Amino acid sequence: MHAMRAEQFSGYEGLKPVDLPKPGVSDGKVLLRMTATGVTPLEHTILSGRFPPAKAPLVLGSEGAGVVEEGGGTDFPVGSRVMFTGTYGVFEDGTYSEWLAVQKESLCLIPEGIDDVSAAGIPVAYLTAQVALTRAGFQAGKTVLAPAIGGSVGNAVTQLARAQGAKHAMSSTTNHAKAEHAKADGFNEVIDTSVEKLGDGVRRITGGYGADIVIDGIGGEVFSEALGALAPGGSLTTLGYSASRKATIDVTNLIWQQASIQSFILFAQPQAVLANAWNAIVSLLQSGAIKPIVAKTFPLAEAADALRYLVEGRPFGRVVLTI
């Protein structure tokens, strides 16, 4: 089978096409014929040598969509379309390949009306968003801020919070064109930080109140600015560092606001938590309340170009490999 493998963690040029044996089915795994795979910043982190637990050579890719070929039993009969995520592409070969053996508990049936390309970009972003919202105590009527409307998690949090009754579901962008793009797509509470500060925008939208919940996948100075946008008693969940791993905060602001900070790792969540999140996501997909946004697709052989486009082009929406 064809796959794209990181022969060494040396940047984009380390990602090479290879021919590998088709995997067998054992230990409760389900054999999938891959149809599409999401491209995420994690692959860039690994390929850049900044994720020590990963070891080369390694087929990258932690999420995707495919068709069940063998081993799915009655829950996932042969021919079922499924989407999934897990530690694939991190601790074992991943989704940048034509075939993959996947743990059965990783799988979720793709709802009717959702194509495989859209489905491939759902698992990481929407599971992260839904579980993070739940852990932060989200309920209808809360105000939520998730910076980076064009990014996968920022967009997913905004959509899920809005669909589940948030009083305000806010996001942001540093790019004026993206702010206009967001408005055209119906995101009406996006702060354009090229013209106003993040905290000022949050207070403008909320009438001076602030955000009950902030979910930040960017890190760096955005983290400290988002912390300052919290409402009294609010919480900030940090789950990424695409901008920077370091931030400076004023601890007195945290104390005066009686706010809290927590961290989050998707792959450390219990299976029951992920199952509950999948149920919520699928229901909202079926109703049309949320809709994944795909910016661009690339063929599998152009995985390095796809990853470069994601990291350096910073598109509005997901980047997906078709297989």
N, C-alpha and C positions, 0 to 999 in steps of 0.2 A: 504494500500500500504506500501511497505518497504521503509525506508528512514534511512539516517545516520544523527543524530541530536546531536548538542553540548548541553548536558544537563547542563553543566556549563563550564565556560571558564577557564579550569585548565590544558591545554596542550592536547596532543594526547589522553590521557586516558579519557578526557571529551567527546569524540566523541563516541556515542553509537547507535546500531541498534534499531529502533523503528517501530511500526506499527501505521500508521496514516490514517484517512479517506481520501479517494480519493477526490481531490478538485472538486468543481463545477465550472461552467462557468457563470460569471456575470460581469457587468461593463466593457464590451468590451474586456474581456480576452479570450484567445484561449487555449483550453485544449490540452496539449501535452502528448504523451506517450514517456517518455525520453528513449533515446538509449545510450547516452554517455554524460559525463560531464568533462570539463577541471578542473584540479586541479591548483590553483594559490597560490602565497605567501600570498594573502589577507586572505585566510582561516586560515593560520597559525597565522597571526597577530591577527585575531579575537579570535581564539581558545586560544591564549596566554594571552587574556585579555588586549591587547594593542590597541583596537579600541573601545573607550567608547560608541559611538552611538549604537553599536550592543548590543542586550539584549538576554540572554539565558532564556529558551531553544530556539535553533535556528537550523533549517536545513541549513547547509552550502552550498556553491556553487553559483557562480555568472554567469556562462556561460555553454552552453551545446548545444546538438543537440537532436532532437526528431521528432516525426511524429504527424501531426495534426489529432486529433480525433474529435474535435467539436469547432465551433465558429470562424473558419477562413474565412468564406465567400468565395467570388470569388477570392480574392487575394491569399488565402492560403487554397485551397480545402482540404477536408478530404483525408488523405494519403500523403499530401505534406511533404517532408523532409525539416526541417528548422534548422537554428542555431540562437543563440541569446545571448545577455548579458543584464545586467541591475543591479539594486540594490537588486536583488534576493540573498538570503544568507547573506544580510547585515541588511536590515530594514524589511524584510519579509522572510519567508521560501524559500530556494533555490533549487538548481539543484541536490543535492545529494538525489534524490528520484525517484520513478518509474513514478510518474505523476506530472505535474506542470501546473498551469494556468498562462499564460504569457500575458502581454500586447501586443496587435497586432503590435504596432509600434516598438516593440523590435525585431521582427522577420525578418529574411532574408532567402530566399530560398537557399538551398544548391545546387551549380552547379553540373551538371552531371560530373561524373568522380572523385568527391570528396567523400570519404566514411565518414560515420558518426563519426568514431573515430577521423579522421583528422579534420573534421568540428567542433567538440566539442572544440578543442583547438585554433580555429581561432579568435573568436570574441574579447576577451579582448586584446590580443597581437596586432592583425593587425589593429583593430580600433584605439587603442592607438597610434600605430606607424603612421598610415596614417594621423590622425587628428593632431598629434604633428608635423609631417613634414609640413603639410599645414600651421599651425599656425606660424611655424618658417620661412615661406617664401620660402620653397623648390621649386626649379625648375631645369630642366635639366641643367647640367654643374656645379652644386654646389658640394662641398665636404662635406661629412657627416660622423660623428663618432657616433657610438652607442655601448658603452662598453658591454661586456658579450655576446659573440657570441652564447654561449650555452643556454642562457636564452631566454625566450619567446619574450620579447619586443626587446632586442638587436638583436636577429635574424630576427624578423619581420621588424624592421627599416632597417637593412642592405639589406634584400631582396627587400623591397619596393623601397628604394632609388636606388638600382642598376637597378631594372626593369624599373624605371621611368627616367633613364638617368643621374644619378649622375656621375660626373667626377671621384670621388672616393667614395666608400661605405665601410667605415672602421669599424672594431670592434676590440675586444680584448679578451684576456683570461689570467688568472693567471696560467693556467694549461697547461703544454706542450703537454700532450696527447690530450687535447681538441683542441689545435692549429693544431695538425696533423689531427685530425678528421675533423676540419673545412676545411682544405686544400683538403682533400679527397672528401668533399662534394661540392667543387667548390668555397669556400670562400677564395679568394686569397689575401685579404687585411686585414688580421687578425694579430694584434700585440700580440706577446707572451711576456707578461710582466714578465715572469720568466727569460727572457734573455735581455730585454731592457725596458726602461721606456716608459710609454704611450706617453708622448709628443714627445720623440725622435722617436718613431715609426711613429707617425702621420707626423712629419716633413720629415722623410725619404721617406714615401710614396708620400707625396705631394710636394716634392722638396723644402721643407722649408716653404711652404705657411701656412699650418695649416688647420683646419676644419672650414668651413663656419657655419655649424650647428652641434651641439652636443646634443644628446638626452640621458640623463642619468637616468637610473632607479635603480641605485645602492646606490648612496649617499656616505657618509663617505669620505675617502681620495681619492677615485676614482673621486668624484665630483671636488675636488680641482685640481687634476691632469688633468682632462678633460677640466676644465676651462683654464688651462695653455696651452692646445693644440689648442685653438681657433685661427682662422685667424683674422686679423684686421677687426673690424666691425661685427664679428661673434656673434652668439647667442647660449646660452645653455638653454635647457629646462630640468627641473628636475621634475621627476614624480614618484620617488620611493626611498626607503631607506633600501633595503635589507641588506646592509653592515653596515650602521650606520645612525642615524638621525643627526649627527653633523659633520661639516667639517670646516676646517680653510682655508681661502683664503687671498691672498695679494690683497687688494683693488686697489693698484696702478697698478697692472697688468691689472685689469679690466678697469681702466681709460685709461691707455696707449693704450690698444687694442681697445678702444671705443666699447667694447663688451657689451652684455646685458644678463640678466638672467630672465627667466620666469618659472612659475610653471604650472602644468597641472593636471586636474582631469577628467578622461573619462566621469564619470556619470554626470558631470555638463555641458556637451556640448549640445547645442540646437539640436533638432531632425533633422533639415535640414542639419546641419553639419555632423551628423552621417549618414544620408541617402547618402550624397555625398561621404563620405568615403566608405560606403558599395559598391556603384556603382564602384568605382575605384578598390576595392579589388576583387570583383566578376569578373570583366573584366580580371584582371591579373591572377586570378585562372583559368579561362576558357582558357586563352592563354598558360598556363603553365609557365608563367614568374616568378611566385612565387609558392612555394610548402611548406606547413606546415610539420614540422618534429616532429614525435612522438617518444619519447625515450622508453616509457613503458606503458602498460595498467595494471590496477588492476580491479577486480570485485568490485561492490559497497560496499560489506560487508568489504572490506579491505581498506576503505577510509583512516583510520588513518595511515596504512602502506604506502599508496600512498603519503600522505602528508609528512610523515617522509622522504621518498625517495626523494621527490622534494627538501625539505629544507636541509637535511643533506647529501644526495647523490649528489646533484647538477648535474643532468644529462645533456646531450646535447640534447635538445628538450623537448617537452611537456610530461607531465604525464596526463593520461586520465583514468577516471573510466568508465567501461562498465556496462550497466544496462540491 
